[in-house]
Amino acid sequence: MKENSIYNFDKTLAYFDSFTIITLIDTKKVFTNNDNYIFENNQCTLVGIEDFKTYNKISIKINTKPILNKTNYLHINNEKIEIKFGYIVKTAEFDKKYADTNLEFGAIYENDKVTFRIWTPVSESASVLIYDKNLNLIAVHKMNKVGKGSWETSLPAAEYIYKYQVINENEVKELIDPYAKNSTYNHTHSIVLNPNKYMIKQYKTDWGNKSLLRSILYELSIKDLTDNKYFNNKGKFLGLVETHKNDNGDIIGLEYLKSLGITHVQILPFYDFQTVDELADKKQYNWGYDPVQYNVSEGSYISNKKDFRSRVIEVKQMIETMHKNNLNVVMDVVYNHVYDAKTFSFNQLVPNYFYTIDNNGKYGNESFCGSTNDTKQLMVSKFIIDSCIYWAKFYNLDGFRFDLMGLIDTQTMNDLVENIKEWKPGFLFYGEGWNMKPDTPSVKYTNQINWHQTPEVAHFNDIFRGCIKGEGEHNKPNPKGFSIIDKNRNISNIINTILGSIGIGYTPHYSTKCINNINYVSIHDGYTISDYLEIKGVDKEFIKPVSKMMMGLVILSQGVPIIHAGHELMRSKKLEGNSYNLSIEINKFPWDNIKDNYDFIKYFQDLIKFRKENKLFRLKNTLNILNHARVSFENGIIKYNLFNEQKDILIYINVENQTVDNFEEDRDLIISSYENKFNSLLPYEFKVYIKKM
C-alpha cells in the first residue's frame, strides 16, 4: 500500500502549511536562499531549507493572508509554481475561519424544494450535476456561497440523481455527496431522498430506557445467517427476518433468534462499503469494514435491484420486523477510516482535512487501514455526529458498536451520546476502546484508559477475553497457556473479570463501574471458540464442555455479555482466524448444527433467562460488588457467590479435566452445562445453584 501524504514528492509544488508559511517541495533541487520568492506581489522570506535525497523542503514566510478559494501561485524568479493545500487545513485558525457547524449538509428535502449544500471553503466554484434515470447528464446548476465556507443551491422538490462538481487546487472534480442518503449501485451517483416516501409503521420493544447492564448482545452478519439454501432473500436485509425450517425440521431464522432470549442483535456493517460489487452475480464476501458512503445502506444486501428506493425501505423493514419480535438492533459503525482516503468525497471537497497527518506530511495510519479520520477537526466531528443521528432516528436504531473506537475523541463521543439519548434514553453506545492514539493536552480519545471521560460508553473487555480464552498474538492460542483451563492461568485476573473488571483482585485497568465493560470470548474477528480450542489442542471430547463453560462465564459474570452468533452451535470457520474476505462456505452460520446442539441451545437460553431474572448479575460498582459478591479458587474449582437478603446464588466452575465426587449443596440446582443432576462436578462443568432466603 502506497503511503498517502499531503505532499507530492515526485513533482515540484508548493503547499500552504499555515496562513503564514508556504512549503516548497523542490524535486529539481535548484532553488536556494539566493532566489527571489514572491506571493501576491509581495516579497517573501526564506525561513529554511532541508536537504533530502530526492528533494529539498523549503519553508517560506509570506506577508499576505492567502485567499484559499482560488488558484494560488508562488513566483520564484521567472518561474510560477502552483500552491496546493498542506497543513493549513489542519490548523485551528482554518476551523475557526471556515467551519460551518451550524448548517445542515447534503440534499435537504423540504415540502417544495431540495437544497443541495456542501462544505468546501477551498473551492473557487461548485455546481450540482443532475442526471436522468439512464445516468445521462441533463442539467448543471451553479451553487452560491453561504456561511463561512459552504455552497448551496435549491431546486424544485424531486428525488434527483446527482453529483457535485467543484474546482479546487486547479482541478475540476466530480464527486458523490458525502452526506448522500441514497445512491445508485456501486456508489456512482447520489440520489435525493424524500423522507416522506419511506415512513413505515414503527414498533416498540420492551427495552424502553433500560440500562446497558440488562442487555444480552448477539453479534451476527446478514450474509452469514442468510446466504444459504433455506432463505428466499439470500444474503439480504429481508432474509434476516425470515423464518424457516432446516432439513431436520428445526426452526431457523428470526424465530430462532427470538427464542434465544437475547435483547439486541449487533449487525456487522451495513452502510455502503467498497469491496463487494453490488451488481455482480458471482459469490462475493466481505465483512464491510471499508466505508465508502456513511449514510447509504449496502446495495448488495438489497433484494430489489431495479428500485433504488429498496436501498432504504428494506433496511427499515428489517429493523421494524426485529422490533415487532422484541429484538433491538445495534449497528456496527466504522468512523475511524475510509476505504480510499484520496478519492473519498470529503477529501475532494477539502483536500487533506478529513485525516490525521503526521509531522512528515504523511497520513496517519493508527487504524492500520491506510488513513485515520481526524475526529477532533470540527467538520469531521460534525460529520460523524450528523451521520449517527441520521441513522439512529431515520432508521429507528437502538445502539451503535464503534469499530476502533479509541480513535474517536471524547468530545465527539459525548456530544453524540447527549444528542441521541435525549431522543432515546435506552440507546446503547459501546465499542473497541483500544488505546491506539496518544492523548494531547487538549484532546482525549475514547479508550479504556479514559473511561471516566465517557461514562455512557462501554468498552470491549480484552482482559476478560485474554484470561478466559487465553488469546495470544494474532488471535492465536497463547503458546504459554494462560487461559482459564491452563495450569498457569492468571487466577487474580480471572477473579477480577468475573467481578466486572473493576479492580477487585487485580490492579484496576477498566472503570470502577461494571456497565463500562463488554465481556466476550469470541467475536467476528479471530477464531470461533470451537476452532480455537481445537487449535489449542483440547481433547475433542472436551471442546464442547469448555465452550459451554466459557459461555457461562460470559453471560453470568458482572458486566455486559456479548455472544458471537453460532457459539451455541459449535460454529466453525474451518480453522480460519481472519475470514473477513473468505468465502461464504467458511463464514456461513451452521443452521444444520441445531440438532446436535439442542443441549447447548437450551443451556444458552437458561443462562440468559437466569441472568434476566436476577439483578445480582447486574451489580453496578465496587461497593455493590463488595457487599454482594465473592469469588474464590481452590483445587481447580472457581466458586462464584452472589447474595442479598432474598437469595444466595452459588456457581461452581470446574476449570480442569477432573471429576469431583461427593459434591453436595444444600440448595436448588438451576443450571448445569452437562445437565448433571448428581452430586458431582464433571470436567469443565459450569453449575449454578440457588437458595431462597
N, C-alpha and C positions, 0 to 999 in steps of 0.2 A: 504494500500500500504506500503510495507516494504521500509524503507529509504535506499537508496544506500549510500555507504561510500567507501573511499579508503582503510579503514581498515576492517579486519575481526576480530570481537570481540569474535568469538567463537573458535578461534584456535590461538596458539602461533606462530606468524610470525613476521618477521622484514620488514621494509619498508625504501627505500631511500626517505628521505624528502628533501634533498638537496644534493649537491655534497660533503658536509662535515658532514652531520648528518644522522644517521640511527635511526629510531624509532622502538622500540621493544614493541609489544603488548603481554604482558605476562599473558595469561589466567590462568596459573598454580600458578602465584604469588609466584614464588620460587626464582627468580633472585634478587640479591641485589648488593650494591656497593662493596661488597667483592668478587664478581665473576670476572673472567678473560675474557675480551671481545677482540676477535681477528678478524680482517678483512684483508684479503690478507696478512696473516702472520705478520701483524703489530698490535701492542698493541693499543687499543682504549681507549678513556677517557669517563667515565660515567659522563654525564652533569647533569642529574636529574632524579628523579623517582616521578611520580604522581600516587597516590593510588585511584583507583575507586572500585566500589562494586564488580565487577566480573573480573577485570583485573588490572594490573599495566601498566602504559605507561612509558617506559624508553627511555630517549634520550641519544644517544651515539655519540661522535665526532670521526670521522675517519680521518686518516692522509694520506690516499691513495685515489686519484681520482678513482671512480668506472668506470669499463668498463661495459656499460649497455647492450650490445648485447650478453650477455652470462648469464648463471645461476650463481648467486652470493649467498654466504652463510656467515652468521655471526657465528663464533665459540665461544661458551661460555663453558668454562671448557672442558668437553669431548662431548658436545652436538653441533650438526650442525643444524642451523636454516636458512631456505630459506629466501632470501630478495626479496621482491616484490617492485613495483613502487608506491610511495606515492606522496608527494608534489613535488618531484624533477621534474616531467614532467610539472609542472606549473610555474617553475622558469624562469626568463628572461635568465639565463645562458643556460638553456636547449634549448630554442628557438634559441638563438644566435649560439649555438654549432651545432644544428641539423636541423633547419628549411630549407627546400629546396623550397623557394618561387619562384624561377626562373624556376622550372621544370613543365612539364605537366604530369598529372597523369591519371590513368585509362588504358583502352585498346585503344591505339592510332593507328588508321588505316592510313597507308600510301599506296603508289602505290603497293609495292610488299611485304610489311610486316606489321605485327601488333606488336607494342611494348607494353608490359604489364609493368606498373610501379606503385609501391606503396610506401608510406612513412611509414616506421616502423623502426626507429633507435634503438629500444629496442629489435629487434628480432635477434636471432642467425642464423636463416636460413629462406628462403622464396622460395616458389615454385608456379607455375601455374598448376592447375589440369584441364585437358581437358576431356570433356565428349562427347559421341555420342548423337544422337537425342533422344535416349531412356534413357538418363541420366546415362549411364554406364560409369565409369571411363576408359579412354583408353590411357591416357598418363600423365606423370608428368615431368615438365620441371623446373629445378632449376633456380633460379634468382640470379643475381650478384649485388653486392653493387655498387651504383653510388651516386654521390653528397655527401651531408653531412649525410643523414640518409635514403636514398632510395634504392630500389631494382628494377631491371628490367631484362627482357629477351625479345627476339624477335622471332617470328615465321612467316612462310610464310603467306601472306595475306589470310584471310578467316574469316567468321563470326562464330567464335568458341563459343561453350558453355563452360563456365569455372567457376572455383572458385580459391581462393588463399588458400594456407596452410602456416602458419607461426609457428615458435616456439618462444615463449617468456614466461617469468615467469614460466619456466619449464613445459609448457603446449603446446601440439600440437593443433592448432586452424585452423578450416576450416571456410571460410567466403566468402560471396559475395563481389564484388568490390564496395566500397562506391562511386566510380566515374562511375559505370556502366551506360551505356546509353540504354541498353535493357536487358530484363530479361525473364526467364521462369515465368509461373504463380505462384503466391504466393511467389515470390522472393526466390525460392530455389537455382537458379543458375543465373549467369550473362551471357550475350550474347554480343559478339563483334558487334559493329555497323559499317557497311561500309556506310559512309555518301553519297557516290555517288549513292547508290541504292534508295535514298529517296528524290531525287530532283524533286519537282513538281513546276508547274507554280505559281509564286507569283503575288499577286495583290496589288495595292496601293489604299488606301482610300484617301479621300481629306484632311486628317489630316495634313500631312506634319510635319512641326515643330511648330505647333500652341502651344500656352500657355495652361497649365492645366486649366486656368480660362475659357477657351472656351469649356471645356468638360462637358457632361452630362452623368454621370455614372449610370449604372443599374446593380445591383448585382443579380446573379442568380446561380442556381445549375443545373448541367447537369441532374442529376437524377430527381429533382423536375419537370423540364419542360417537360421531355420526357418519363417518365415511366408511360404511360397510354395507353388506347386503340387506341388512334388516331395515334400513331407513329409506324413506322416499326422497327426502331432501338431503342427500348425502353430502356431508361436509358443509352444510349451510346453516344459517341462523335458525331457520324454521325447523331444521332437523333436530335441534336441541330441545324442542318442545313436543316432539312426537313420542308416543308410547306404543310399543310393540311387544311381541314375544319372540324369544330366540328359538332355535331348533329344539331345545329341551323343554319348551313351554314356559320358560321363566320370563317374568315381566322385565322389560328393559326400557331405557329412555327416561322420560320425565317422571313417570310414576316410580321408577326405581330410585331416582334421586330423592324424590319426595319421601319415600319410605324410610330412608336412612335416618331422618330426623335432623339433618343439617339445617342451619339457619341461612347461610349465604353460599352461593356459588361464586367463586372467583374465576373469571373467564380470561384466558390468555388474550393478548392484544387483538382488538377487532376494529381499531381505526385503520385507515388506509396505509398498508405497508408495501414495500417495494418488491420483495423477492419472489412473488408469485404472479405470473401472467394471468390477469383476470379473465381473459377470453380464451385461454388455451384449454383444450380438452385433455391434454396429457396429464398424468398423475404428477402433482407438484406438492411440495410440503415445506412449510417454514413456520416457526413459532410466531414470527411477526414483530420481533424487536428491532425493526428498521423503519421508523416512521417517514412517511412522505407527506401525507395530509392529516393533520392532527384532528380536524373537526369533521372528517368524512369517514364513513364506515368502509370496511374492506370489501371490495367488489367481488372477490372470489367466493365470498360467503353468501352471495345473493342467488336466489333460485330463478328469478325472472330477469334475465339479462337484456330483455327487449325494452324494459321500462326503467329509466333511471330513478324513478320515484321509489322503486323497490329497495334501493340502497338505504332509504330512510325508514320506510314503513315496516320492512321485515325485521329490522332491529327493534323497533317499538313493539311489534307483535311478539317477538321472542321475550322481551323483558316483561311485558304485561301478562303474558301467559305464565311466566315464572311467578310473578306476583300473585296471580289468581290461585296458584298452587302453594302459596305461602313460602316461596323461596325468594330471598333477596339477592340482588345482583351487584357484584363488585367488578369493576372494570380495571384490568391491568393496563397501566399507562406508562409511557416512556418519554418523559420530558427532559432526559439528560443528554440526548444526542439525536441527530437525524441521520438518515441513510447516506446522503451525499451532501456534505457541507457546502460545497461551492455552488451546486445547482439548486439548492433549497430556495424557495421563493423569497423568503425574508432576506436571504443573503443577496439576492438580485436587487432588492429594493434599497438596502443599506449594507453595502459590502463590509464584511468582517465584524459587524456589530453583534451578531447573534451568539458568537462563540468566545470561549476563553482564549486568550493569546498569551504566550509566554514572553519572556524578556528578549528572546531572539526573533520574535515575529512569527513563530510557529503556532499553529492552532493547538490548544491544549488537548491532551488525549487521556484525561483522567478517567473517561468512560471506557477506554480501550476499544473504542469503535471509530477512531479517526478524528473525532471532534468532541467537544463538550459544550453544551448550551450554557451560556453565561447568565444564570438566572438573576444575578444581582443588578444587571442592566435594567433600567426602568421599563423599557418597552418589551423586553423578554419576559420579565416578571408579569407584566400586564397580559402578554400573550398567553402565558401558561394559565393564569388565573381565569381569564376570559374563556379559554378553551375548556377548562374543567367545569366552570359554572354552566357553560352551554350543554355539555354532555350530561351533567347532573340533572339539570332542570328540564331540558327539552326531551331527554330520553328517560327521565324519571329513575335514575340510578340510585343505588343505596350505599355505594362506597367506592373508594379508589385504592388500588395497590400500586405503589410507586416503584418502578424499576430504578435501581441505583439512586435511591432517594437521598443518599449522602451527598449528592452533587447539587441539591436544591437548597438555596439559602433559607434560613429560618423565617426571615421576614416575609418572603413569598409564601411559604407554607402556612404561616399563621394568618396572613391576610386571606388566603384561600379558605382555610378552616372556618374563620369567622364568617365569611360571606355565605358559605354553604350551610353551616349549622344554624344560621338564622332562618333559613328556609326549611331544613330538615334536620332537627336536632340529633336524630339517631344515625346520621351518616357516618360511615367508617373511613378512617384515614390510617393507613399503615404502609410499610414498605421496607426496602433494603437500606437500612441506615448504616451502611458500612462507612468507615472513616476513610474517605477517598481523596479528600481535598482539605488542606490546612485552613483553619480559620485565619482571619485577619482581624486587626483591632476593630474594624467596622462591620465585618461580615462573618456570621456564624452559619454553619451548614447543618442540615437536618440529619445528624448521625447519632449513634448511640451515646456518644460522649456528651452531646448537647441535649439529651432527652428533656431536661428541665426547661429548655428554651421553647419546646413544642409539646406541652403536656397533653394535648389532644391527639397526638400521633403515636402509633405503636411501631415497633421495630421487629423484624425477623431476628430470632434469638439463635445466633450461631453457636453460642456456648452450649445451649441445650442440644443442638444437633451434634456438636463435636463430642460431648461427653457421653451421650446416649448411643449415638450411632458410631462414633469413633472415626470421623472422617479425616482423611489425610490430604495430601496435595492433589489438586485437580479432581476433587470429589472421590478419590480412590480410598479404599480401606487403608487405614494407617498401619504401615508395616510394624510399628512398635506397639500396636494394640490400642489401648486407651478407651475402647468402647465399654459400655456397661457390662458386656459379657466377658471381658478380658480380665485376667488376674491383676494386671497393673492398672485397673480402672482408677479414675480420679474420684474417689468417693465424696470428697468435700464439694467438688464441682457438681456431682450428681445431686447431692442433698440441696445445694443452692438452687439448682434448676427446678427440682420438684417443688420447692417452696417459692417459686416465682422469679428466680434470678434477681433478687433484691439485696443479695449480700449476706444471707444467713449461711454460715458455714464456709463462706468464701469471700474474699475481698470484693466489694461491690464493683460491678462492671456496667450494669444497666441501671435502670431507675430504681427508686425506692417504692414504686407502685407497680403492682402486677399487671395492670392494664396496658402498660407500655411494652409488654413482651409477647411476641407471637411464637409459640412453641411448635416445632416441627422436626421431623427426622428425614422427610423426603419431600421433594418439590419437583417442578418440571425439569430443572437443570440438575444434572447429576444422575446417579443410578437409581432405579427403583429399589425399594427395600429388599425385595427377594433377589434381584440381581446382585445387589451389594453384598448380601450375606453369602451368596454362592461364591462370589469372587473372594470374599474374605476367608472362605474355606470352612464355613459352618456345615456340619453334617446335614445331609439332605433332610433327614427326619426332623431336624430341629429348626429348619428355616422358617416354617410356619409358626411354631411356638414363639420364636424370638420376634418375628414380625408382629404377632399379637401383643406380646409384652411391650414392645416399643410403641404400638398404637395406644395401649392403655396408659402409658406414661404421658404421651402427648395430650390425651383427652382429659385425664384426671389430675395432671399437675396444675399448680397455680399459674395463671396467665391465660392466654388466648390460644386455643388449639387450631391448627390448620392441617388438613389431611390431603395428600396428593391423590387424585382420583385413581382408583384401582388398587390402592394399598390393601383394601379389604378383599380383593380378588387375586392376590398374589401376582399382580401385574408384572410382566417382564418386558424389557425392550431389547431382548436378545443380547444382553450384557453390554449394551452401548451406553456410555456415560454422558454423551452430549449429542442428543438426537435432534437438534434444532432444525436441521435441513435434510434429515434422512427420510426414508420412505414411510408412507402410512402403514405399511406392513410391520414396521418396527414400532411405530408410535401408537398404533390403534389400541383403543380401550378393549379389554378382554371380556366382552359380554358373554362369551361361551364358557367362561370360568365360573359362572354363578353356581352351577350345580355342584361343583366340587368344593365350594366355599360357603355353603349355607351356614356353617358354624361360625365362620369369620364374620359374615354379614350380620348375623344375629348378635354376636359379641360386640360389633361396632355399634349397632342400634342400641344395645343395652347400656353401653358406656355413655352414649350421648344422652339417653333418657335419664340415667342416674345423675349425670352432671347437671342436667337441666333441673332436676327435682331437688337438688341440694345446694343451697347457697354457700356451703362450706368450700365448694370448689371455685368460688368467686371472691375469695378474700382480697382485700384491696391494697393493703400496705403492710409495712413491717410490724406495726402494733397489732393488727389483726392476725398476722401470721404467728407472732409470739404468743398470743392469747389463745389461739385455736388450732395450732398445728405442731406436730413433731415428726421428725424423720430420724431413723437410726439404721445402722448396718451392723450385722453380725453373722458370721459363718455363711456368707453368700446370700443372705436374706435381707432385703430392704423392708423396713417396717415404717409405713406412712400412716400416721394417725391424725384424724381431724375430729374435733369435738366442740360441742356447745351444750347448752342446758337441755336441749331436746334430744340429741343423738350423739352417738360415738361411732365414727367410721374408721375401720382398720383395713388397710390394704397391704397385702404381702406380695413382694416381688422377688421371685427366685431368679437370681441373675446367673446361676451356674447350672451345669449339666449334672444335677444331683436330684435325688428324690428324698424328701424329708418326711419321715413317717411319724405316727403318733402326734399329729399336729391338730390340736383341738382349740376351738374358740367358743366361748360362751356368748354367741351372738348369731344372727341370721346370715347365711351365705347369700350374697346378692349376685355376684358375677364371678365366673371362673373362665379363664381363657381356654381351659381344657373341658369345660362342663364337668369338672371334677367335684363331686359332692362328698367325697370321702375325706377323712381326717389326715390328709397328706398334701404335700406341695410337690408337684411334678417338675421336671426340668423346665426352667424358664417360665414357670406359671405366674400369671397375674391374677390375684384372688382378692375379692372385695367382700368385707363383712360389715354389718351394721347392727348396732344395738340402740333401741329406743330407750331414752332415759325416763 
